[in-house]
Amino acid sequence: MTHRAFPRIRMQFIRALCTCLLFPLLACQICQVKSDPPPSLNRVAAWLPTSWDSARAWGSWEAHRIHIQELSPVWYQLDASGDGSINCYAGARDVALVEAAHAQSALIIPLINNSYASTGFDPTPVSTMMYDPDRRAAHIAALVNETLTYDYDGIDIDYESLNGSNDRYAFSLFIEELAAALHDQGKLLSIAVHPKTSEPGSWDGPKAQNWKRIGAAVDRFRVMTYGYHWGTSEPGPIAPVWWMEDVMAFATSVVPPNRVYIGLHFYGHDWVGTSSSSVVWEDVQALISGYGAMPQWQDADAGGRAVAEPWLTYTDSAGQAHEVWYANGASIAARLGLVRQYGLGGIAVWRLGGEDPGNWEAIATTLHPTGIVYLPLIHR
């Protein structure tokens, strides 16, 4: 070995030493990047009722559609026979609405549910359809055909209150088969799911929904993060922020975050005891003016956990005491940070009609401050 070889050896030694010193740092940085949530898409999906409260719902759509990237009109119902056929609600198949949405680059993803006037959300027709291969195939064919015939961008499944673990496998299989059939035609599948913070869930509705399997199949995973207090519960916040955050933490641990949409309630409940009627912000303003009710704000619960929801009380002309919880611009603003915190696909609003205009100001300011809306990463 000559003396000329020593500089080369020293250089190789220095490079090796640098690699040994830098690799752990780089590895930590890589791990940190991988652990961070993906960038949020900040998209706004909204459900549009057309067979009830349609005047206010349409007024909201017309006034605020510039902020809406995905519109889900409530148009369809699984036939109560469970044979796989579908029924239309009033206002369905509105070609003008589809064209208007597409003209501003909004997606039309109509909702189909299992809600019936006499029984509410009924699991029986869904189970009857899912467990029979022929009926399941007929239902999938009907949904795909409807989507293609009327130029929808996809379909939104809202099958609620199913039979717990008994329906869990069949429901996952149905969603997987429907997703494959829609994707073969270049269409999207969205689903509305009950909120939960762990598997399988605390009651039959969420127990029937295997989030990992369903989330792997669908393109939009809309979590109904409201109803913490519901129509027949005791009065209280409809969606405390601390609970919504717990639901999102679990959702994004089992479903790709960019597919997850956090549900935001634009509605409220007016309780008398443990019975309530549904209200929206405009109704609440009438109560304030009619009864001199004083709006209040609950920032946190007794344990210091974030709530961020307005409420009020009043006594009606019959002497009955009422307690009302609802949504306004401030409560919506307090929840929007979760979209970026968890790298979500966006928000899903239930529902258009009679809401505080401040809701949309909060959405524009927080989600779309530059006017730019990102296209979904998964858009077949």
NUTOR-160816 format. One record per residue (C-alpha): residue in one letter; x, y, z; residue number from 0. Coordinates in steps of 0.25 Angstrom, whole numbers, plus 5000, padded with zeros to 4 digits. Layout:
BEGIN
A, X, Y, Z, NUM .
...
This chain:
BEGIN
M, 5000, 5000, 5000, 0 .
T, 5006, 5014, 4996, 1 .
H, 5005, 5027, 5004, 2 .
R, 4995, 5032, 4993, 3 .
A, 4985, 5022, 4997, 4 .
F, 4983, 5028, 5011, 5 .
P, 4975, 5040, 5007, 6 .
R, 4966, 5031, 5000, 7 .
I, 4964, 5022, 5012, 8 .
R, 4962, 5034, 5022, 9 .
M, 4951, 5039, 5012, 10 .
Q, 4944, 5026, 5012, 11 .
F, 4945, 5026, 5028, 12 .
I, 4939, 5040, 5029, 13 .
R, 4928, 5036, 5020, 14 .
A, 4925, 5024, 5028, 15 .
L, 4925, 5031, 5041, 16 .
C, 4916, 5042, 5035, 17 .
T, 4906, 5031, 5031, 18 .
C, 4906, 5025, 5044, 19 .
L, 4904, 5038, 5051, 20 .
L, 4893, 5044, 5041, 21 .
F, 4885, 5031, 5039, 22 .
P, 4878, 5031, 5052, 23 .
L, 4874, 5045, 5051, 24 .
L, 4869, 5043, 5037, 25 .
A, 4862, 5031, 5041, 26 .
C, 4855, 5039, 5052, 27 .
Q, 4851, 5049, 5042, 28 .
I, 4845, 5039, 5033, 29 .
C, 4838, 5032, 5044, 30 .
Q, 4832, 5046, 5048, 31 .
V, 4828, 5049, 5034, 32 .
K, 4821, 5035, 5033, 33 .
S, 4814, 5037, 5047, 34 .
D, 4808, 5051, 5043, 35 .
P, 4794, 5051, 5037, 36 .
P, 4793, 5053, 5022, 37 .
P, 4789, 5067, 5017, 38 .
S, 4774, 5069, 5019, 39 .
L, 4766, 5071, 5006, 40 .
N, 4757, 5081, 5013, 41 .
R, 4745, 5077, 5005, 42 .
V, 4730, 5080, 5009, 43 .
A, 4719, 5070, 5007, 44 .
A, 4705, 5073, 5010, 45 .
W, 4692, 5066, 5010, 46 .
L, 4680, 5072, 5004, 47 .
P, 4666, 5068, 5008, 48 .
T, 4656, 5070, 4997, 49 .
S, 4644, 5063, 5002, 50 .
W, 4643, 5071, 5015, 51 .
D, 4647, 5085, 5019, 52 .
S, 4651, 5086, 5004, 53 .
A, 4649, 5101, 5003, 54 .
R, 4659, 5105, 5013, 55 .
A, 4668, 5094, 5009, 56 .
W, 4668, 5099, 4994, 57 .
G, 4670, 5113, 4999, 58 .
S, 4683, 5108, 5006, 59 .
W, 4688, 5101, 4994, 60 .
E, 4686, 5113, 4985, 61 .
A, 4692, 5123, 4995, 62 .
H, 4704, 5114, 4999, 63 .
R, 4707, 5104, 4988, 64 .
I, 4720, 5111, 4985, 65 .
H, 4725, 5105, 4998, 66 .
I, 4720, 5091, 4995, 67 .
Q, 4728, 5081, 4987, 68 .
E, 4720, 5069, 4989, 69 .
L, 4704, 5069, 4989, 70 .
S, 4696, 5057, 4994, 71 .
P, 4681, 5060, 4992, 72 .
V, 4673, 5050, 5000, 73 .
W, 4666, 5043, 4988, 74 .
Y, 4665, 5028, 4990, 75 .
Q, 4660, 5018, 5000, 76 .
L, 4662, 5003, 5000, 77 .
D, 4648, 4996, 4997, 78 .
A, 4642, 4991, 5010, 79 .
S, 4641, 4977, 5004, 80 .
G, 4656, 4975, 5004, 81 .
D, 4655, 4970, 4989, 82 .
G, 4666, 4980, 4985, 83 .
S, 4658, 4990, 4978, 84 .
I, 4658, 5004, 4981, 85 .
N, 4648, 5015, 4983, 86 .
C, 4649, 5030, 4980, 87 .
Y, 4646, 5041, 4990, 88 .
A, 4640, 5054, 4985, 89 .
G, 4649, 5062, 4977, 90 .
A, 4658, 5051, 4973, 91 .
R, 4665, 5050, 4959, 92 .
D, 4665, 5065, 4958, 93 .
V, 4673, 5067, 4945, 94 .
A, 4674, 5082, 4947, 95 .
L, 4681, 5080, 4960, 96 .
V, 4691, 5070, 4955, 97 .
E, 4695, 5079, 4944, 98 .
A, 4696, 5091, 4953, 99 .
A, 4705, 5084, 4962, 100 .
H, 4713, 5079, 4951, 101 .
A, 4714, 5093, 4945, 102 .
Q, 4722, 5097, 4958, 103 .
S, 4730, 5084, 4959, 104 .
A, 4722, 5079, 4970, 105 .
L, 4720, 5064, 4971, 106 .
I, 4705, 5058, 4972, 107 .
I, 4705, 5046, 4981, 108 .
P, 4690, 5043, 4985, 109 .
L, 4687, 5037, 4998, 110 .
I, 4679, 5024, 5000, 111 .
N, 4674, 5020, 5013, 112 .
N, 4665, 5010, 5021, 113 .
S, 4656, 5020, 5027, 114 .
Y, 4641, 5018, 5027, 115 .
A, 4630, 5026, 5032, 116 .
S, 4624, 5016, 5041, 117 .
T, 4636, 5009, 5047, 118 .
G, 4648, 5019, 5045, 119 .
F, 4661, 5013, 5042, 120 .
D, 4657, 4998, 5040, 121 .
P, 4668, 4987, 5039, 122 .
T, 4659, 4976, 5033, 123 .
P, 4659, 4981, 5019, 124 .
V, 4674, 4982, 5019, 125 .
S, 4676, 4969, 5025, 126 .
T, 4666, 4962, 5015, 127 .
M, 4673, 4968, 5004, 128 .
M, 4688, 4965, 5009, 129 .
Y, 4686, 4950, 5012, 130 .
D, 4680, 4946, 4999, 131 .
P, 4691, 4946, 4988, 132 .
D, 4680, 4949, 4977, 133 .
R, 4674, 4960, 4984, 134 .
R, 4687, 4966, 4988, 135 .
A, 4692, 4966, 4973, 136 .
A, 4678, 4972, 4969, 137 .
H, 4680, 4983, 4979, 138 .
I, 4694, 4986, 4974, 139 .
A, 4690, 4986, 4960, 140 .
A, 4679, 4995, 4963, 141 .
L, 4688, 5005, 4970, 142 .
V, 4699, 5004, 4959, 143 .
N, 4688, 5006, 4948, 144 .
E, 4682, 5018, 4955, 145 .
T, 4696, 5025, 4956, 146 .
L, 4699, 5023, 4941, 147 .
T, 4685, 5026, 4936, 148 .
Y, 4684, 5040, 4943, 149 .
D, 4699, 5043, 4942, 150 .
Y, 4702, 5043, 4957, 151 .
D, 4716, 5043, 4962, 152 .
G, 4713, 5031, 4972, 153 .
I, 4703, 5027, 4983, 154 .
D, 4703, 5029, 4998, 155 .
I, 4698, 5018, 5007, 156 .
D, 4691, 5022, 5019, 157 .
Y, 4686, 5008, 5025, 158 .
E, 4685, 5011, 5040, 159 .
S, 4681, 5003, 5052, 160 .
L, 4685, 4989, 5047, 161 .
N, 4685, 4976, 5055, 162 .
G, 4698, 4977, 5062, 163 .
S, 4708, 4966, 5060, 164 .
N, 4698, 4958, 5053, 165 .
D, 4699, 4967, 5041, 166 .
R, 4713, 4971, 5042, 167 .
Y, 4719, 4961, 5032, 168 .
A, 4708, 4962, 5022, 169 .
F, 4708, 4977, 5022, 170 .
S, 4723, 4977, 5020, 171 .
L, 4721, 4968, 5008, 172 .
F, 4710, 4976, 5002, 173 .
I, 4718, 4989, 5003, 174 .
E, 4730, 4982, 4997, 175 .
E, 4722, 4977, 4985, 176 .
L, 4715, 4990, 4983, 177 .
A, 4728, 4997, 4983, 178 .
A, 4734, 4988, 4973, 179 .
A, 4722, 4989, 4964, 180 .
L, 4722, 5005, 4964, 181 .
H, 4737, 5005, 4963, 182 .
D, 4736, 4997, 4950, 183 .
Q, 4728, 5008, 4944, 184 .
G, 4737, 5019, 4949, 185 .
K, 4727, 5023, 4960, 186 .
L, 4729, 5026, 4975, 187 .
L, 4723, 5019, 4988, 188 .
S, 4720, 5028, 5000, 189 .
I, 4715, 5023, 5013, 190 .
A, 4709, 5029, 5026, 191 .
V, 4713, 5021, 5038, 192 .
H, 4710, 5022, 5053, 193 .
P, 4720, 5028, 5062, 194 .
K, 4729, 5020, 5071, 195 .
T, 4742, 5020, 5078, 196 .
S, 4746, 5006, 5078, 197 .
E, 4741, 4993, 5071, 198 .
P, 4731, 4987, 5071, 199 .
G, 4723, 4999, 5077, 200 .
S, 4713, 5001, 5089, 201 .
W, 4700, 4997, 5082, 202 .
D, 4695, 4989, 5070, 203 .
G, 4696, 5001, 5060, 204 .
P, 4711, 5002, 5060, 205 .
K, 4713, 4988, 5063, 206 .
A, 4708, 4984, 5050, 207 .
Q, 4719, 4993, 5043, 208 .
N, 4733, 4987, 5042, 209 .
W, 4740, 5000, 5040, 210 .
K, 4753, 4994, 5035, 211 .
R, 4746, 4986, 5024, 212 .
I, 4737, 4997, 5020, 213 .
G, 4747, 5007, 5020, 214 .
A, 4756, 4999, 5011, 215 .
A, 4745, 4998, 5001, 216 .
V, 4738, 5012, 5000, 217 .
D, 4743, 5025, 4995, 218 .
R, 4736, 5034, 5005, 219 .
F, 4735, 5030, 5020, 220 .
R, 4725, 5040, 5026, 221 .
V, 4724, 5038, 5041, 222 .
M, 4711, 5043, 5047, 223 .
T, 4718, 5050, 5059, 224 .
Y, 4706, 5056, 5065, 225 .
G, 4695, 5050, 5074, 226 .
Y, 4703, 5049, 5087, 227 .
H, 4690, 5054, 5092, 228 .
W, 4678, 5050, 5084, 229 .
G, 4663, 5052, 5082, 230 .
T, 4659, 5043, 5093, 231 .
S, 4671, 5045, 5103, 232 .
E, 4672, 5055, 5114, 233 .
P, 4676, 5069, 5109, 234 .
G, 4690, 5072, 5106, 235 .
P, 4701, 5075, 5095, 236 .
I, 4698, 5069, 5082, 237 .
A, 4713, 5067, 5079, 238 .
P, 4723, 5071, 5089, 239 .
V, 4736, 5074, 5083, 240 .
W, 4744, 5064, 5092, 241 .
W, 4735, 5053, 5088, 242 .
M, 4737, 5056, 5073, 243 .
E, 4752, 5056, 5075, 244 .
D, 4751, 5043, 5081, 245 .
V, 4743, 5037, 5069, 246 .
M, 4752, 5043, 5059, 247 .
A, 4765, 5038, 5066, 248 .
F, 4759, 5024, 5065, 249 .
A, 4754, 5026, 5051, 250 .
T, 4767, 5030, 5045, 251 .
S, 4774, 5019, 5052, 252 .
V, 4766, 5008, 5044, 253 .
V, 4762, 5016, 5031, 254 .
P, 4771, 5025, 5022, 255 .
P, 4769, 5039, 5028, 256 .
N, 4767, 5045, 5014, 257 .
R, 4754, 5036, 5013, 258 .
V, 4749, 5041, 5026, 259 .
Y, 4739, 5052, 5027, 260 .
I, 4735, 5057, 5040, 261 .
G, 4720, 5060, 5042, 262 .
L, 4715, 5073, 5046, 263 .
H, 4701, 5076, 5052, 264 .
F, 4694, 5088, 5046, 265 .
Y, 4682, 5085, 5054, 266 .
G, 4677, 5085, 5069, 267 .
H, 4668, 5079, 5079, 268 .
D, 4657, 5085, 5087, 269 .
W, 4654, 5076, 5099, 270 .
V, 4643, 5075, 5109, 271 .
G, 4648, 5065, 5118, 272 .
T, 4653, 5053, 5110, 273 .
S, 4645, 5056, 5098, 274 .
S, 4649, 5066, 5087, 275 .
S, 4646, 5072, 5074, 276 .
S, 4657, 5075, 5063, 277 .
V, 4660, 5090, 5061, 278 .
V, 4670, 5098, 5053, 279 .
W, 4676, 5112, 5056, 280 .
E, 4665, 5120, 5049, 281 .
D, 4655, 5113, 5059, 282 .
V, 4664, 5116, 5071, 283 .
Q, 4664, 5131, 5067, 284 .
A, 4649, 5131, 5067, 285 .
L, 4649, 5124, 5081, 286 .
I, 4659, 5135, 5085, 287 .
S, 4650, 5146, 5080, 288 .
G, 4637, 5140, 5084, 289 .
Y, 4640, 5136, 5098, 290 .
G, 4651, 5145, 5102, 291 .
A, 4661, 5133, 5103, 292 .
M, 4675, 5136, 5106, 293 .
P, 4685, 5128, 5098, 294 .
Q, 4696, 5122, 5107, 295 .
W, 4709, 5115, 5103, 296 .
Q, 4716, 5103, 5109, 297 .
D, 4731, 5103, 5107, 298 .
A, 4734, 5091, 5115, 299 .
D, 4728, 5080, 5123, 300 .
A, 4730, 5078, 5138, 301 .
G, 4742, 5070, 5135, 302 .
G, 4748, 5081, 5127, 303 .
R, 4746, 5074, 5114, 304 .
A, 4743, 5083, 5102, 305 .
V, 4728, 5084, 5098, 306 .
A, 4727, 5097, 5090, 307 .
E, 4712, 5097, 5088, 308 .
P, 4701, 5108, 5090, 309 .
W, 4688, 5105, 5098, 310 .
L, 4676, 5112, 5104, 311 .
T, 4664, 5110, 5113, 312 .
Y, 4650, 5115, 5112, 313 .
T, 4636, 5113, 5117, 314 .
D, 4625, 5111, 5107, 315 .
S, 4610, 5117, 5108, 316 .
A, 4606, 5104, 5114, 317 .
G, 4616, 5105, 5125, 318 .
Q, 4625, 5094, 5120, 319 .
A, 4640, 5096, 5122, 320 .
H, 4649, 5094, 5110, 321 .
E, 4664, 5092, 5108, 322 .
V, 4669, 5095, 5094, 323 .
W, 4683, 5091, 5089, 324 .
Y, 4687, 5095, 5075, 325 .
A, 4698, 5099, 5065, 326 .
N, 4703, 5113, 5061, 327 .
G, 4715, 5119, 5054, 328 .
A, 4723, 5119, 5067, 329 .
S, 4721, 5104, 5070, 330 .
I, 4724, 5100, 5055, 331 .
A, 4737, 5108, 5056, 332 .
A, 4741, 5101, 5069, 333 .
R, 4740, 5087, 5061, 334 .
L, 4747, 5090, 5048, 335 .
G, 4761, 5090, 5054, 336 .
L, 4759, 5074, 5055, 337 .
V, 4759, 5074, 5039, 338 .
R, 4774, 5078, 5039, 339 .
Q, 4778, 5072, 5052, 340 .
Y, 4774, 5058, 5047, 341 .
G, 4777, 5060, 5032, 342 .
L, 4762, 5057, 5028, 343 .
G, 4756, 5057, 5015, 344 .
G, 4746, 5068, 5020, 345 .
I, 4733, 5070, 5026, 346 .
A, 4719, 5065, 5024, 347 .
V, 4708, 5074, 5028, 348 .
W, 4694, 5069, 5033, 349 .
R, 4687, 5076, 5028, 350 .
L, 4684, 5088, 5018, 351 .
G, 4673, 5098, 5022, 352 .
G, 4671, 5108, 5033, 353 .
E, 4685, 5109, 5038, 354 .
D, 4693, 5120, 5043, 355 .
P, 4700, 5128, 5032, 356 .
G, 4711, 5129, 5041, 357 .
N, 4714, 5114, 5039, 358 .
W, 4718, 5116, 5025, 359 .
E, 4727, 5128, 5029, 360 .
A, 4734, 5119, 5038, 361 .
I, 4735, 5108, 5027, 362 .
A, 4741, 5118, 5017, 363 .
T, 4750, 5124, 5027, 364 .
T, 4756, 5111, 5033, 365 .
L, 4755, 5101, 5021, 366 .
H, 4756, 5110, 5009, 367 .
P, 4763, 5123, 5013, 368 .
T, 4770, 5123, 4999, 369 .
G, 4758, 5119, 4991, 370 .
I, 4766, 5106, 4987, 371 .
V, 4759, 5092, 4989, 372 .
Y, 4768, 5080, 4987, 373 .
L, 4762, 5069, 4979, 374 .
P, 4761, 5055, 4986, 375 .
L, 4773, 5046, 4986, 376 .
I, 4763, 5035, 4983, 377 .
H, 4755, 5038, 4972, 378 .
R, 4752, 5027, 4962, 379 .
